[in-house]
Amino acid sequence: MKIAEPLVQPAAIMRWFKRSGFPDLKPRPGGLPLISRSYFDAVTTSSMRVSIGSTDAPQNAQPNVDAFRAKYGKPKKLETVK
C-alpha cells in the first residue's frame, strides 16, 4: 500500500506530501519524493508536524457538535431557565 494512494502522478504526490507537513522534500530523478525513513518518522510522530502543518494546534481543535447533530442527530434540547 502506498502512502499517497490513489495518487499516481509524481507532481501530485509531491504536492500531497508538502501539504501533509513535509516541506523539505527533494524529488528523485523520476519526480517522486525522496524521503528518508527517519525524516518520515520524525514528522509523523513529533510536534514538528504541528508547527509545519496548520496554524491551529491539534489540541485546540474541537469537533463541531452542533453541526453534527443538525445533520445526523436529534436537535439539541434547549435548556429552560427557572
N, CA, C and O atoms as a CHARMM CRD file, in Angstrom:
* protein
*
  328
    1    1 MET  N      0.83600  -1.17500   0.00000 PROA 1      0.00000
    2    1 MET  CA     0.00000   0.00000   0.00000 PROA 1      0.00000
    3    1 MET  C      0.88500   1.24500   0.00000 PROA 1      0.00000
    4    1 MET  O      1.85700   1.33100   0.75100 PROA 1      0.00000
    5    2 LYS  N      0.54100   2.18500  -0.83600 PROA 2      0.00000
    6    2 LYS  CA     1.28700   3.42700  -0.93000 PROA 2      0.00000
    7    2 LYS  C      0.71500   4.45300   0.03800 PROA 2      0.00000
    8    2 LYS  O     -0.47000   4.40800   0.37100 PROA 2      0.00000
    9    3 ILE  N      1.54400   5.36200   0.48200 PROA 3      0.00000
   10    3 ILE  CA     1.11200   6.36500   1.44500 PROA 3      0.00000
   11    3 ILE  C      0.15400   7.36200   0.80700 PROA 3      0.00000
   12    3 ILE  O     -0.84700   7.72300   1.42600 PROA 3      0.00000
   13    4 ALA  N      0.42900   7.81200  -0.39900 PROA 4      0.00000
   14    4 ALA  CA    -0.38200   8.83300  -1.05600 PROA 4      0.00000
   15    4 ALA  C     -1.39200   8.24000  -2.03100 PROA 4      0.00000
   16    4 ALA  O     -1.81200   8.91300  -2.97200 PROA 4      0.00000
   17    5 GLU  N     -1.78100   7.00000  -1.81800 PROA 5      0.00000
   18    5 GLU  CA    -2.72900   6.35000  -2.70600 PROA 5      0.00000
   19    5 GLU  C     -4.06400   7.08800  -2.65500 PROA 5      0.00000
   20    5 GLU  O     -4.45500   7.44800  -1.54400 PROA 5      0.00000
   21    6 PRO  N     -4.76700   7.34100  -3.67100 PROA 6      0.00000
   22    6 PRO  CA    -4.77200   6.83000  -5.03500 PROA 6      0.00000
   23    6 PRO  C     -3.97700   7.68600  -6.02000 PROA 6      0.00000
   24    6 PRO  O     -4.08800   7.47300  -7.22800 PROA 6      0.00000
   25    7 LEU  N     -3.18000   8.64400  -5.54800 PROA 7      0.00000
   26    7 LEU  CA    -2.40500   9.49900  -6.44100 PROA 7      0.00000
   27    7 LEU  C     -1.32200   8.69800  -7.15100 PROA 7      0.00000
   28    7 LEU  O     -0.66700   7.85400  -6.54000 PROA 7      0.00000
   29    8 VAL  N     -1.13600   8.96300  -8.44000 PROA 8      0.00000
   30    8 VAL  CA    -0.11800   8.24300  -9.20200 PROA 8      0.00000
   31    8 VAL  C      0.86200   9.17700  -9.90500 PROA 8      0.00000
   32    8 VAL  O      1.97100   8.75900 -10.23800 PROA 8      0.00000
   33    9 GLN  N      0.48200  10.42200 -10.13700 PROA 9      0.00000
   34    9 GLN  CA     1.37500  11.35000 -10.81900 PROA 9      0.00000
   35    9 GLN  C      2.39600  11.90900  -9.83300 PROA 9      0.00000
   36    9 GLN  O      2.03300  12.31600  -8.72900 PROA 9      0.00000
   37   10 PRO  N      3.65900  11.93100 -10.22000 PROA 10     0.00000
   38   10 PRO  CA     4.70600  12.40100  -9.30600 PROA 10     0.00000
   39   10 PRO  C      4.46700  13.80900  -8.76700 PROA 10     0.00000
   40   10 PRO  O      4.70900  14.06100  -7.58600 PROA 10     0.00000
   41   11 ALA  N      4.00000  14.72700  -9.60300 PROA 11     0.00000
   42   11 ALA  CA     3.77100  16.10000  -9.12800 PROA 11     0.00000
   43   11 ALA  C      2.64900  16.14400  -8.09600 PROA 11     0.00000
   44   11 ALA  O      2.73100  16.89400  -7.12400 PROA 11     0.00000
   45   12 ALA  N      1.61600  15.35800  -8.29600 PROA 12     0.00000
   46   12 ALA  CA     0.50400  15.31300  -7.33900 PROA 12     0.00000
   47   12 ALA  C      0.95700  14.70900  -6.01800 PROA 12     0.00000
   48   12 ALA  O      0.53600  15.16300  -4.95400 PROA 12     0.00000
   49   13 ILE  N      1.80400  13.69800  -6.07300 PROA 13     0.00000
   50   13 ILE  CA     2.31700  13.07000  -4.85700 PROA 13     0.00000
   51   13 ILE  C      3.21800  14.04600  -4.09500 PROA 13     0.00000
   52   13 ILE  O      3.16900  14.10400  -2.86600 PROA 13     0.00000
   53   14 MET  N      4.03800  14.81000  -4.81700 PROA 14     0.00000
   54   14 MET  CA     4.89000  15.82500  -4.17200 PROA 14     0.00000
   55   14 MET  C      4.02900  16.87900  -3.47600 PROA 14     0.00000
   56   14 MET  O      4.31600  17.25000  -2.33800 PROA 14     0.00000
   57   15 ARG  N      2.97500  17.36800  -4.14300 PROA 15     0.00000
   58   15 ARG  CA     2.08100  18.34900  -3.52700 PROA 15     0.00000
   59   15 ARG  C      1.42300  17.77900  -2.28300 PROA 15     0.00000
   60   15 ARG  O      1.30200  18.47200  -1.27300 PROA 15     0.00000
   61   16 TRP  N      0.99400  16.51300  -2.34500 PROA 16     0.00000
   62   16 TRP  CA     0.32400  15.88200  -1.21000 PROA 16     0.00000
   63   16 TRP  C      1.25700  15.84200   0.00700 PROA 16     0.00000
   64   16 TRP  O      0.84500  16.15700   1.12400 PROA 16     0.00000
   65   17 PHE  N      2.51100  15.45400  -0.21800 PROA 17     0.00000
   66   17 PHE  CA     3.46400  15.38700   0.88900 PROA 17     0.00000
   67   17 PHE  C      3.74800  16.77500   1.45200 PROA 17     0.00000
   68   17 PHE  O      3.83600  16.93200   2.67000 PROA 17     0.00000
   69   18 LYS  N      3.89400  17.77800   0.60200 PROA 18     0.00000
   70   18 LYS  CA     4.17200  19.13200   1.09500 PROA 18     0.00000
   71   18 LYS  C      2.99000  19.67100   1.88500 PROA 18     0.00000
   72   18 LYS  O      3.19100  20.35300   2.89000 PROA 18     0.00000
   73   19 ARG  N      1.77900  19.39000   1.46600 PROA 19     0.00000
   74   19 ARG  CA     0.58900  19.82800   2.20000 PROA 19     0.00000
   75   19 ARG  C      0.39800  19.03500   3.49000 PROA 19     0.00000
   76   19 ARG  O     -0.27200  19.49700   4.41400 PROA 19     0.00000
   77   20 SER  N      0.98600  17.84500   3.55100 PROA 20     0.00000
   78   20 SER  CA     0.84900  16.99300   4.73800 PROA 20     0.00000
   79   20 SER  C      1.93200  17.24200   5.77300 PROA 20     0.00000
   80   20 SER  O      2.02000  16.50900   6.75700 PROA 20     0.00000
   81   21 GLY  N      2.75800  18.25800   5.57400 PROA 21     0.00000
   82   21 GLY  CA     3.72800  18.62200   6.59300 PROA 21     0.00000
   83   21 GLY  C      5.15400  18.20700   6.30500 PROA 21     0.00000
   84   21 GLY  O      5.96100  18.12100   7.23100 PROA 21     0.00000
   85   22 PHE  N      5.49300  17.94700   5.05200 PROA 22     0.00000
   86   22 PHE  CA     6.85300  17.58200   4.66700 PROA 22     0.00000
   87   22 PHE  C      7.40200  18.69400   3.76300 PROA 22     0.00000
   88   22 PHE  O      7.37700  18.54100   2.54200 PROA 22     0.00000
   89   23 PRO  N      7.89400  19.79900   4.31900 PROA 23     0.00000
   90   23 PRO  CA     8.28900  20.93300   3.47700 PROA 23     0.00000
   91   23 PRO  C      9.63200  20.76500   2.77100 PROA 23     0.00000
   92   23 PRO  O      9.84900  21.38200   1.72800 PROA 23     0.00000
   93   24 ASP  N     10.52900  19.95800   3.30200 PROA 24     0.00000
   94   24 ASP  CA    11.88500  19.85200   2.76000 PROA 24     0.00000
   95   24 ASP  C     12.07100  18.60300   1.91700 PROA 24     0.00000
   96   24 ASP  O     12.96600  17.80300   2.19100 PROA 24     0.00000
   97   25 LEU  N     11.25200  18.42400   0.90900 PROA 25     0.00000
   98   25 LEU  CA    11.36100  17.24100   0.05200 PROA 25     0.00000
   99   25 LEU  C     12.20300  17.54000  -1.17000 PROA 25     0.00000
  100   25 LEU  O     12.15600  18.63600  -1.72700 PROA 25     0.00000
  101   26 LYS  N     12.95600  16.57000  -1.56500 PROA 26     0.00000
  102   26 LYS  CA    13.70800  16.65200  -2.81000 PROA 26     0.00000
  103   26 LYS  C     13.15800  15.57700  -3.74200 PROA 26     0.00000
  104   26 LYS  O     12.88700  14.46100  -3.30000 PROA 26     0.00000
  105   27 PRO  N     12.99000  15.89600  -5.02000 PROA 27     0.00000
  106   27 PRO  CA    12.46700  14.88800  -5.94400 PROA 27     0.00000
  107   27 PRO  C     13.55300  13.91800  -6.40900 PROA 27     0.00000
  108   27 PRO  O     14.70800  14.29700  -6.60400 PROA 27     0.00000
  109   28 ARG  N     13.15800  12.68200  -6.57800 PROA 28     0.00000
  110   28 ARG  CA    14.04400  11.69900  -7.19300 PROA 28     0.00000
  111   28 ARG  C     14.08500  11.98100  -8.68900 PROA 28     0.00000
  112   28 ARG  O     13.28800  12.78800  -9.16900 PROA 28     0.00000
  113   29 PRO  N     14.98200  11.34800  -9.44800 PROA 29     0.00000
  114   29 PRO  CA    15.05300  11.61400 -10.88600 PROA 29     0.00000
  115   29 PRO  C     13.73000  11.38500 -11.62400 PROA 29     0.00000
  116   29 PRO  O     13.47700  12.03300 -12.63900 PROA 29     0.00000
  117   30 GLY  N     12.89600  10.48600 -11.13800 PROA 30     0.00000
  118   30 GLY  CA    11.61200  10.23100 -11.78100 PROA 30     0.00000
  119   30 GLY  C     10.51800  11.19700 -11.36200 PROA 30     0.00000
  120   30 GLY  O      9.40900  11.14600 -11.89400 PROA 30     0.00000
  121   31 GLY  N     10.81900  12.08700 -10.40200 PROA 31     0.00000
  122   31 GLY  CA     9.85000  13.07400  -9.95700 PROA 31     0.00000
  123   31 GLY  C      9.16900  12.73500  -8.64300 PROA 31     0.00000
  124   31 GLY  O      8.55900  13.60900  -8.02800 PROA 31     0.00000
  125   32 LEU  N      9.25900  11.49000  -8.19900 PROA 32     0.00000
  126   32 LEU  CA     8.65600  11.11400  -6.92100 PROA 32     0.00000
  127   32 LEU  C      9.48600  11.67500  -5.77100 PROA 32     0.00000
  128   32 LEU  O     10.68200  11.91300  -5.93900 PROA 32     0.00000
  129   33 PRO  N      8.87400  11.89000  -4.60600 PROA 33     0.00000
  130   33 PRO  CA     9.63300  12.46500  -3.49800 PROA 33     0.00000
  131   33 PRO  C     10.65600  11.49100  -2.91600 PROA 33     0.00000
  132   33 PRO  O     10.42900  10.28200  -2.86100 PROA 33     0.00000
  133   34 LEU  N     11.76800  12.03900  -2.49000 PROA 34     0.00000
  134   34 LEU  CA    12.81200  11.26900  -1.83300 PROA 34     0.00000
  135   34 LEU  C     12.71600  11.56300  -0.34500 PROA 34     0.00000
  136   34 LEU  O     13.06700  12.65500   0.10100 PROA 34     0.00000
  137   35 ILE  N     12.23500  10.57900   0.43000 PROA 35     0.00000
  138   35 ILE  CA    12.00400  10.75900   1.85300 PROA 35     0.00000
  139   35 ILE  C     12.72700   9.65400   2.60200 PROA 35     0.00000
  140   35 ILE  O     12.52800   8.47100   2.32600 PROA 35     0.00000
  141   36 SER  N     13.56800  10.04500   3.55000 PROA 36     0.00000
  142   36 SER  CA    14.22600   9.02900   4.36800 PROA 36     0.00000
  143   36 SER  C     13.26500   8.54800   5.44100 PROA 36     0.00000
  144   36 SER  O     12.34100   9.26600   5.82500 PROA 36     0.00000
  145   37 ARG  N     13.48000   7.35700   5.91200 PROA 37     0.00000
  146   37 ARG  CA    12.61400   6.77300   6.93200 PROA 37     0.00000
  147   37 ARG  C     12.66800   7.59200   8.22100 PROA 37     0.00000
  148   37 ARG  O     11.64500   7.78900   8.87700 PROA 37     0.00000
  149   38 SER  N     13.85600   8.06500   8.58100 PROA 38     0.00000
  150   38 SER  CA    13.98900   8.84100   9.81600 PROA 38     0.00000
  151   38 SER  C     13.25100  10.17500   9.71400 PROA 38     0.00000
  152   38 SER  O     12.64700  10.61800  10.69100 PROA 38     0.00000
  153   39 TYR  N     13.29100  10.82700   8.53700 PROA 39     0.00000
  154   39 TYR  CA    12.56500  12.08400   8.34400 PROA 39     0.00000
  155   39 TYR  C     11.05900  11.84000   8.40500 PROA 39     0.00000
  156   39 TYR  O     10.33500  12.61200   9.03300 PROA 39     0.00000
  157   40 PHE  N     10.58700  10.78600   7.76700 PROA 40     0.00000
  158   40 PHE  CA     9.16200  10.44500   7.80400 PROA 40     0.00000
  159   40 PHE  C      8.70700  10.19900   9.23300 PROA 40     0.00000
  160   40 PHE  O      7.66700  10.70800   9.65000 PROA 40     0.00000
  161   41 ASP  N      9.47700   9.42300   9.98700 PROA 41     0.00000
  162   41 ASP  CA     9.12000   9.13900  11.37400 PROA 41     0.00000
  163   41 ASP  C      9.14500  10.40500  12.23100 PROA 41     0.00000
  164   41 ASP  O      8.28200  10.58900  13.08900 PROA 41     0.00000
  165   42 ALA  N     10.12400  11.27100  12.00300 PROA 42     0.00000
  166   42 ALA  CA    10.22500  12.49400  12.78500 PROA 42     0.00000
  167   42 ALA  C      9.03100  13.40900  12.54400 PROA 42     0.00000
  168   42 ALA  O      8.51100  14.00800  13.48500 PROA 42     0.00000
  169   43 VAL  N      8.59900  13.52100  11.31300 PROA 43     0.00000
  170   43 VAL  CA     7.47100  14.40300  11.00100 PROA 43     0.00000
  171   43 VAL  C      6.15400  13.81300  11.48700 PROA 43     0.00000
  172   43 VAL  O      5.31900  14.54300  12.02300 PROA 43     0.00000
  173   44 THR  N      5.95100  12.52900  11.31600 PROA 44     0.00000
  174   44 THR  CA     4.65500  11.94100  11.65900 PROA 44     0.00000
  175   44 THR  C      4.48600  11.65100  13.13800 PROA 44     0.00000
  176   44 THR  O      3.35400  11.48500  13.59200 PROA 44     0.00000
  177   45 THR  N      5.56900  11.58300  13.91200 PROA 45     0.00000
  178   45 THR  CA     5.42700  11.22300  15.32200 PROA 45     0.00000
  179   45 THR  C      5.83700  12.32300  16.28600 PROA 45     0.00000
  180   45 THR  O      5.87900  12.08100  17.49200 PROA 45     0.00000
  181   46 SER  N      6.14200  13.52500  15.80300 PROA 46     0.00000
  182   46 SER  CA     6.59600  14.57000  16.71800 PROA 46     0.00000
  183   46 SER  C      5.74000  15.81000  16.60200 PROA 46     0.00000
  184   46 SER  O      4.79500  15.86700  15.81600 PROA 46     0.00000
  185   47 SER  N      6.08900  16.79600  17.39600 PROA 47     0.00000
  186   47 SER  CA     5.37900  18.06900  17.34700 PROA 47     0.00000
  187   47 SER  C      5.81400  18.90400  16.15200 PROA 47     0.00000
  188   47 SER  O      5.25800  19.97700  15.91800 PROA 47     0.00000
  189   48 MET  N      6.79600  18.43300  15.39400 PROA 48     0.00000
  190   48 MET  CA     7.23200  19.14400  14.20100 PROA 48     0.00000
  191   48 MET  C      6.07900  19.29600  13.22100 PROA 48     0.00000
  192   48 MET  O      5.98000  20.31200  12.53400 PROA 48     0.00000
  193   49 ARG  N      5.20700  18.29700  13.15000 PROA 49     0.00000
  194   49 ARG  CA     4.06300  18.32900  12.25200 PROA 49     0.00000
  195   49 ARG  C      3.10800  19.45700  12.63000 PROA 49     0.00000
  196   49 ARG  O      2.50000  20.06400  11.74900 PROA 49     0.00000
  197   50 VAL  N      2.96500  19.74800  13.91100 PROA 50     0.00000
  198   50 VAL  CA     2.06900  20.81700  14.35100 PROA 50     0.00000
  199   50 VAL  C      2.56000  22.16700  13.86100 PROA 50     0.00000
  200   50 VAL  O      1.76800  22.98200  13.38600 PROA 50     0.00000
  201   51 SER  N      3.86500  22.41300  13.97100 PROA 51     0.00000
  202   51 SER  CA     4.38100  23.71300  13.58400 PROA 51     0.00000
  203   51 SER  C      4.41800  23.89800  12.07600 PROA 51     0.00000
  204   51 SER  O      4.37100  25.03400  11.60300 PROA 51     0.00000
  205   52 ILE  N      4.49800  22.83500  11.32000 PROA 52     0.00000
  206   52 ILE  CA     4.57600  22.93500   9.87000 PROA 52     0.00000
  207   52 ILE  C      3.20800  22.87300   9.22800 PROA 52     0.00000
  208   52 ILE  O      2.93100  23.61400   8.28500 PROA 52     0.00000
  209   53 GLY  N      2.35100  22.00000   9.72600 PROA 53     0.00000
  210   53 GLY  CA     1.07100  21.73900   9.09100 PROA 53     0.00000
  211   53 GLY  C      0.14000  22.92600   9.03800 PROA 53     0.00000
  212   53 GLY  O      0.20600  23.71500   8.09500 PROA 53     0.00000
  213   54 SER  N     -0.71500  23.07400  10.00900 PROA 54     0.00000
  214   54 SER  CA    -1.69100  24.14800  10.00700 PROA 54     0.00000
  215   54 SER  C     -1.38200  25.13800  11.11000 PROA 54     0.00000
  216   54 SER  O     -0.50100  24.91700  11.94100 PROA 54     0.00000
  217   55 THR  N     -2.12600  26.23400  11.10200 PROA 55     0.00000
  218   55 THR  CA    -1.90900  27.23900  12.12600 PROA 55     0.00000
  219   55 THR  C     -2.57400  26.86100  13.43200 PROA 55     0.00000
  220   55 THR  O     -2.16900  27.35300  14.48500 PROA 55     0.00000
  221   56 ASP  N     -3.58800  25.99800  13.40000 PROA 56     0.00000
  222   56 ASP  CA    -4.26100  25.55300  14.61000 PROA 56     0.00000
  223   56 ASP  C     -3.56800  24.32000  15.16000 PROA 56     0.00000
  224   56 ASP  O     -3.32100  23.36000  14.42900 PROA 56     0.00000
  225   57 ALA  N     -3.25800  24.34400  16.43400 PROA 57     0.00000
  226   57 ALA  CA    -2.65900  23.18400  17.07100 PROA 57     0.00000
  227   57 ALA  C     -3.73000  22.11800  17.26700 PROA 57     0.00000
  228   57 ALA  O     -4.87800  22.46100  17.54900 PROA 57     0.00000
  229   58 PRO  N     -3.39300  20.83200  17.12700 PROA 58     0.00000
  230   58 PRO  CA    -4.39100  19.78000  17.26900 PROA 58     0.00000
  231   58 PRO  C     -5.09400  19.77100  18.61500 PROA 58     0.00000
  232   58 PRO  O     -6.26400  19.39400  18.68300 PROA 58     0.00000
  233   59 GLN  N     -4.42000  20.17500  19.69600 PROA 59     0.00000
  234   59 GLN  CA    -5.07700  20.16000  20.99000 PROA 59     0.00000
  235   59 GLN  C     -6.16300  21.22800  21.07600 PROA 59     0.00000
  236   59 GLN  O     -7.03900  21.13300  21.93600 PROA 59     0.00000
  237   60 ASN  N     -6.13400  22.24300  20.21000 PROA 60     0.00000
  238   60 ASN  CA    -7.16200  23.26900  20.19400 PROA 60     0.00000
  239   60 ASN  C     -8.33100  22.89800  19.29700 PROA 60     0.00000
  240   60 ASN  O     -9.38600  23.52800  19.37700 PROA 60     0.00000
  241   61 ALA  N     -8.17500  21.92000  18.46700 PROA 61     0.00000
  242   61 ALA  CA    -9.23300  21.53200  17.54000 PROA 61     0.00000
  243   61 ALA  C    -10.33000  20.79400  18.28900 PROA 61     0.00000
  244   61 ALA  O    -10.05900  19.87600  19.06400 PROA 61     0.00000
  245   62 GLN  N    -11.55400  21.19600  18.05500 PROA 62     0.00000
  246   62 GLN  CA   -12.71100  20.57600  18.68400 PROA 62     0.00000
  247   62 GLN  C    -13.74000  20.25300  17.61700 PROA 62     0.00000
  248   62 GLN  O    -13.87000  20.99500  16.64300 PROA 62     0.00000
  249   63 PRO  N    -14.46900  19.16700  17.77800 PROA 63     0.00000
  250   63 PRO  CA   -15.50000  18.85500  16.79700 PROA 63     0.00000
  251   63 PRO  C    -16.66000  19.83600  16.90100 PROA 63     0.00000
  252   63 PRO  O    -16.93500  20.37900  17.97200 PROA 63     0.00000
  253   64 ASN  N    -17.32700  20.05500  15.79200 PROA 64     0.00000
  254   64 ASN  CA   -18.49400  20.91600  15.77100 PROA 64     0.00000
  255   64 ASN  C    -19.71600  20.05600  16.05500 PROA 64     0.00000
  256   64 ASN  O    -20.34900  19.54000  15.13400 PROA 64     0.00000
  257   65 VAL  N    -20.04200  19.90700  17.32300 PROA 65     0.00000
  258   65 VAL  CA   -21.11100  19.01200  17.76500 PROA 65     0.00000
  259   65 VAL  C    -22.46300  19.49600  17.26600 PROA 65     0.00000
  260   65 VAL  O    -23.29800  18.68500  16.86800 PROA 65     0.00000
  261   66 ASP  N    -22.68900  20.79100  17.28100 PROA 66     0.00000
  262   66 ASP  CA   -23.97400  21.32400  16.83400 PROA 66     0.00000
  263   66 ASP  C    -24.22600  21.02300  15.36000 PROA 66     0.00000
  264   66 ASP  O    -25.34100  20.65900  14.98600 PROA 66     0.00000
  265   67 ALA  N    -23.20900  21.16900  14.52300 PROA 67     0.00000
  266   67 ALA  CA   -23.36700  20.87200  13.10200 PROA 67     0.00000
  267   67 ALA  C    -23.60000  19.38400  12.88000 PROA 67     0.00000
  268   67 ALA  O    -24.39000  18.99900  12.01700 PROA 67     0.00000
  269   68 PHE  N    -22.91800  18.55100  13.65100 PROA 68     0.00000
  270   68 PHE  CA   -23.11400  17.10500  13.53900 PROA 68     0.00000
  271   68 PHE  C    -24.53500  16.72000  13.91600 PROA 68     0.00000
  272   68 PHE  O    -25.18100  15.93800  13.21700 PROA 68     0.00000
  273   69 ARG  N    -25.01600  17.26700  15.01500 PROA 69     0.00000
  274   69 ARG  CA   -26.38300  16.96000  15.45100 PROA 69     0.00000
  275   69 ARG  C    -27.41100  17.48400  14.46400 PROA 69     0.00000
  276   69 ARG  O    -28.43200  16.83900  14.22600 PROA 69     0.00000
  277   70 ALA  N    -27.14700  18.65000  13.88700 PROA 70     0.00000
  278   70 ALA  CA   -28.08900  19.20700  12.91200 PROA 70     0.00000
  279   70 ALA  C    -28.17500  18.33400  11.67600 PROA 70     0.00000
  280   70 ALA  O    -29.24400  18.21200  11.07700 PROA 70     0.00000
  281   71 LYS  N    -27.08300  17.73600  11.29200 PROA 71     0.00000
  282   71 LYS  CA   -27.08400  16.92200  10.07700 PROA 71     0.00000
  283   71 LYS  C    -27.53500  15.48900  10.33000 PROA 71     0.00000
  284   71 LYS  O    -28.28000  14.93000   9.52500 PROA 71     0.00000
  285   72 TYR  N    -27.09500  14.88300  11.43600 PROA 72     0.00000
  286   72 TYR  CA   -27.32800  13.45800  11.63200 PROA 72     0.00000
  287   72 TYR  C    -28.20800  13.09700  12.81900 PROA 72     0.00000
  288   72 TYR  O    -28.80100  12.01800  12.83500 PROA 72     0.00000
  289   73 GLY  N    -28.30300  13.94600  13.78100 PROA 73     0.00000
  290   73 GLY  CA   -28.98100  13.53300  15.00500 PROA 73     0.00000
  291   73 GLY  C    -30.19300  14.37000  15.33100 PROA 73     0.00000
  292   73 GLY  O    -30.65900  15.18800  14.53800 PROA 73     0.00000
  293   74 LYS  N    -30.67700  14.13500  16.51200 PROA 74     0.00000
  294   74 LYS  CA   -31.81100  14.89600  17.00100 PROA 74     0.00000
  295   74 LYS  C    -31.34600  16.31200  17.31700 PROA 74     0.00000
  296   74 LYS  O    -30.18800  16.52300  17.67700 PROA 74     0.00000
  297   75 PRO  N    -32.24400  17.27600  17.18400 PROA 75     0.00000
  298   75 PRO  CA   -31.83500  18.64300  17.51700 PROA 75     0.00000
  299   75 PRO  C    -31.50700  18.77700  18.99200 PROA 75     0.00000
  300   75 PRO  O    -32.05300  18.05800  19.82900 PROA 75     0.00000
  301   76 LYS  N    -30.63800  19.67500  19.29400 PROA 76     0.00000
  302   76 LYS  CA   -30.20100  19.91200  20.66300 PROA 76     0.00000
  303   76 LYS  C    -31.36600  20.48600  21.47500 PROA 76     0.00000
  304   76 LYS  O    -32.03200  21.42500  21.03800 PROA 76     0.00000
  305   77 LYS  N    -31.60400  19.92200  22.64600 PROA 77     0.00000
  306   77 LYS  CA   -32.67800  20.39800  23.50700 PROA 77     0.00000
  307   77 LYS  C    -32.26600  21.72700  24.13800 PROA 77     0.00000
  308   77 LYS  O    -31.12500  21.91000  24.56300 PROA 77     0.00000
  309   78 LEU  N    -33.21600  22.63600  24.18400 PROA 78     0.00000
  310   78 LEU  CA   -32.95100  23.92100  24.80500 PROA 78     0.00000
  311   78 LEU  C    -33.10000  23.79600  26.31300 PROA 78     0.00000
  312   78 LEU  O    -34.00100  23.12100  26.81000 PROA 78     0.00000
  313   79 GLU  N    -32.21300  24.45000  27.02500 PROA 79     0.00000
  314   79 GLU  CA   -32.27900  24.42800  28.48300 PROA 79     0.00000
  315   79 GLU  C    -33.28900  25.47700  28.93000 PROA 79     0.00000
  316   79 GLU  O    -33.32200  26.58900  28.40200 PROA 79     0.00000
  317   80 THR  N    -34.09700  25.11600  29.89000 PROA 80     0.00000
  318   80 THR  CA   -35.07200  26.06000  30.41500 PROA 80     0.00000
  319   80 THR  C    -34.48600  26.75500  31.63800 PROA 80     0.00000
  320   80 THR  O    -33.86800  26.11700  32.49000 PROA 80     0.00000
  321   81 VAL  N    -34.68000  28.03700  31.71200 PROA 81     0.00000
  322   81 VAL  CA   -34.17400  28.82900  32.83600 PROA 81     0.00000
  323   81 VAL  C    -35.29600  28.99600  33.83100 PROA 81     0.00000
  324   81 VAL  O    -36.39500  29.41300  33.46300 PROA 81     0.00000
  325   82 LYS  N    -35.04100  28.67900  35.08100 PROA 82     0.00000
  326   82 LYS  CA   -36.05900  28.79300  36.13300 PROA 82     0.00000
  327   82 LYS  C    -35.89200  30.04600  36.91400 PROA 82     0.00000
  328   82 LYS  O    -36.66200  30.30400  37.83900 PROA 82     0.00000
